[in-house]
Structure formats: structure tokens, C-alpha cells
Amino acid sequence: MAPRSKNTHAEKDAVSTLDIPVADDAPVQGIQEQPETLTASVEGADQSERLLAGDAFSSDRMETAVPDARGSVIVDPERSRAEEDAKVAFERAVLITSNGHDCVVRPGEIIVVCRDPGFRRAGIEHPAMRVYRRYELSKKQLGLMRAEPLLEIIEVG
């Protein structure tokens, strides 16, 4: 069997730094031109409204910046909106860790801890711990669960 050739660092660098010249005006396949700011994507608004829309997210510009094929930096408006939604949703969230049950709870959610996992009450088979979203449990279910000594109900406020 022939011995394998070992690439030196210089050979690896030479391979990774190959530069293929591309004309500035040549289209790059598979890449769609994106507006550089949100102002370019606001249609039907007058100039002052466009400027306000673009300035609203200017502080997040570097966090949501995405480089394109030519090395320019563009802002991804979808990512900006997703980050804002996440900040609002988890602004007052709390991380709870207990015996391997790690979860994030938000205000309004209800944590039910069962001292006897598999126990049934209020039409529900209870695991050791479960987090219910706001309004997922009816008032009747919540009342039955509160009356049960095997269940501990914790309302997150």
C-alpha cells in the first residue's frame, strides 16, 4: 500500500486561499439581492416614514447583520423581528432546575409537581413535574388539583 501524502500547513493554506476573480457587476447564482436596510423594503410609505422604519432597528444592525457573497454586510429583517419576539416572550422568564427537570417558565404559567408520578387527578395522569401554559387548565381542573395533597401547584407571577 502506498504511503499517504501529508499536507503541510503551507499546502493547506494555499488550498484555502484560492481566489477566483469575479466582476463587481457579475450576478452570483443562488444569492438574492437583499435590501441593505429596512428602509428599502418599506413600500408605499413617504420618505420620512421610511427613515423612521430604518432608524428603529439601527441599534441592532450588527447583531442581525449577515454577510453576503461579495463581503457586504446586510441586515436580515426576519432575524431582527424574531430576536425582538424572543426578547418580549422571555423577558421575565425564569430557569428552574430540579433533579434533572430543567425548564424555562414565563409569567402566567403553572407548574404542577406530583409526589407520586403517574397519579391521576382532574382527568390528567401527572408526571413528576409539568409546566402548563396560561389557560391550558380549566378553573375546575385547577381547583381539583389544588385540593389533592399529592400535587403541588405553583403559579408563576
N, C-alpha and C positions, 0 to 999 in steps of 0.2 A: 504494500500500500504506500502510495506517495505521501511524503510529509506535507502537512498543511502549511501554506504560506502565512506568516504572521504579519499583519499590517502594523506598520509603525504609526505613531501618533501623527507624523507628518503626512503619511498617506491618507489617514482618516480625515485630517483637516482639509487636505486637498480635495477629497471627495465631497465633503460637506460644504465647501465654499465655492462650488461651481456657480458661475454667474452667467445666466443666459440673458443677453440684452433683449429688451422689449421696448418698442417705441412708446413714447408717452401717450400717444393717441390710439394705440392699438387696443381693441377690446379684449378683455380677459374672459375666456369661456367659463360659464358656470357662476360668475360673480355678477350680481346685480348692483347697479349703482344705488347707493343709499343717500338720502339727504344728509348733509353734514350737520345740521341742527334740526330741531323740531320745527323751526320757522319754515323750512322748505316743505314740510308735509302738511301744514295747515292751509287748506284751500278755502277760498270764498271769504276769507277774513281780510279786513283792511290792514294796511301796513302797521299801525300801532298795535292791533291785536296780535299780529304775527310776532312782533318784537316781544310783547309780553309773554306769549306762549314759549318762545325760545329762551327768554331770561328766567322763566320759572324753574327750569331744570339745569341752569348753567353751573350751579354748585356741585351737581352730581356728575358733571361731564367726564371727569377722569375715572370715576368708579364704573361708569357704564360705557366707557369708550371701547371700541372694538377696532383693531387694525384691519384694513382691507388688503387686497393683494398687492397694491402698489406702495404700501407702507404708510398711507394716510390714516389718520385716526378719525373714525366716525362715531356718532352717538347712536346707540340702539334704543329707540323709544319704547319698545316692548319690554326690554330689560329694566328700563327706568320705572315703568308702571308696575312691573312685578315686584321690584325692590320696595317701592312705596307701599304696595298692598301688604307685603310681608311685614314691614315696619308697623303698620297700623294693626294688623292681626295679632302680632306677637309683642306689641309694645309693653303690655303689663303681664306677660306670660311668666310662669314660674316653672322651673325644672324640679321635679320631685323624683328622688331616688330612694328606694326602699326594698331591700332584699332582692335585688335584681329586677325590680319593676321600675324602670326609668320611663318617665313620660313628661310631656310639657302640657301644662293646663293653663287655660285662659280664664279670665273673669266670667262668671256665669255658668261655668261647667260644674258638674257634680261628680265627686269621687266616691265610689262605693267600695268599702273594704269588707270582705267576708271572712269571718273567723273559721268557717267550715266550707272551703271551696267545693262547689258542686251543689250546695244548698239551694233549694228552690223557694222563692217567695215573690209575690206580685207577678206571677207568670214568667219569671226570669230565672234561669239557672245561673247562679253567681260564681264567677271565678274569684281568685284571691283578691284581685283589685281590678276595677274597671272605671274608666272615665266616661261619663255621659255628657254629650253636648247639651247646651241650653235647650230646653223644651223637648228633649228626647223622651223624657219620662213624664207621664201624666201626673197630676196632683194626687190622684188616687193611688197610683203606684208608689209615688214618693212617700205618701202617708203610711202605706202598709210596710214599706221598707224601714221607715223611721221607728215603727212600733216593734220591729224584730230585733231582739238583743244580739243575734249573731251578725248583724250588719251594722257597720259604722258609716254614716252619711256625712260627707264633708262638702260643704258648698263653698266654692271659690268665689271670693268677692273682690 
